């Protein structure tokens, strides 16, 4: 196991990206999936704002 202390935003793209996003979202880990770089940036800003 890896102990990740900070939230991680992961951008997935490709044939099975939707399945990968679903697995990440349901994993219970502090991982947030994004569909593109704009979505990833928005999620990062949201996470930082929530943790401030």
Secondary structure per residue as TSV (DSSP state, phi and psi in degrees):
chain	resnum	aa	ss	phi	psi
A	1	X	-	360.0	148.8
A	2	X	-	-114.7	128.0
A	3	X	-	-90.6	103.9
A	4	X	-	-99.0	119.3
A	5	X	-	-89.5	-20.4
A	6	X	S	-112.6	152.8
A	7	X	-	-67.2	144.2
A	8	X	E	-122.0	130.2
A	9	X	E	-103.9	126.6
A	10	X	E	-117.5	126.3
A	11	X	E	-100.1	123.5
A	12	X	-	-114.0	141.9
A	13	X	-	-146.8	142.8
A	14	X	S	136.3	-171.8
A	15	X	T	-58.0	-41.5
A	16	X	T	-115.8	30.0
A	17	X	H	-61.5	-39.4
A	18	X	H	-61.7	-42.2
A	19	X	H	-65.8	-39.6
A	20	X	H	-63.7	-43.3
A	21	X	H	-60.8	-42.2
A	22	X	H	-62.9	-43.7
A	23	X	H	-61.1	-43.6
A	24	X	H	-64.0	-45.2
A	25	X	H	-63.4	-32.0
A	26	X	H	-93.9	-0.5
A	27	X	S	-73.7	-23.2
A	28	X	-	82.5	-1.6
A	29	X	S	-83.0	164.5
A	30	X	S	-81.8	55.0
A	31	X	E	-117.9	138.6
A	32	X	E	-124.4	126.1
A	33	X	E	-92.4	149.0
A	34	X	E	-135.1	147.0
A	35	X	S	-87.2	-25.1
A	36	X	S	-154.4	177.3
A	37	X	H	-65.6	-34.7
A	38	X	H	-63.6	-44.8
A	39	X	H	-62.6	-41.7
A	40	X	H	-62.3	-43.6
A	41	X	H	-62.3	-43.0
A	42	X	H	-61.9	-41.3
A	43	X	H	-67.1	-38.9
A	44	X	H	-62.4	-46.4
A	45	X	H	-60.3	-42.6
A	46	X	H	-63.6	-43.7
A	47	X	H	-65.3	-44.7
A	48	X	H	-62.5	-42.1
A	49	X	H	-63.1	-37.9
A	50	X	H	-71.8	-27.1
A	51	X	H	-94.5	-0.9
A	52	X	-	-80.7	360.0
